[in-house]
């Protein structure tokens, strides 16, 4: 009887072990496939960005009179108008007032300054394209700067679902008219407009994108 019990336990243990082993082996191809897909995706992105950087380099070389500066964040810019008197630049939570225009790398206007209208932007607390979000913080009052952004610093793979295409590098011209702490801005506006001013502002092309203000 004892022998029978031992045999029965051994039999079920063998079945359980075999089942677990098969289950583990069956999952391996999924993991390997996923890893392979990620590697291929990363390789494609690197190749795409390298191609865009080559396009930007060609633009820079085409006009050696412009003194472009390479940003650590992966974009390039040059000053048309500089302010060497002030030292302050916008910081998180400030309200920035600026105008901007978007072109493709051939110089064709995508969105004019008139289309985009004067912008009121809560620095680092409102959704705008990545390059512009960083570039604004480099600027001093009254400066005008031209930026060259790869697509991942702009609107990325999806574009803006309107005039900006998939993986499109951008030439962006920005004029920072002024900036101030949010408390000062709120003190200057009328009480009945405070709630309206706290709402999302149109930072991206207003015909296609609704911005979100994050607290």
Buried (B, 14 or more C-beta within 10 A) or exposed (E): EEEEEEEEEEEEEEEEEEEEEEEEEEEEEEEEEEEEEEEEEEEEEEEBBEEBBEBBEEBBEEEEEBEBEEBEEBBBBBBEEEBEEEEEBBEEEBBBBBBBBBBBBEEEEBBEBEBBEEBBBBBBBBBBBBBBBBBBBBBBBBBBBBBBBBBBBBBBEEBBEBBBBEBBBBBBBBBBBEBBEBEEBBEEEEEEEEEEBEEEBBBBBBEEBEBEEEE
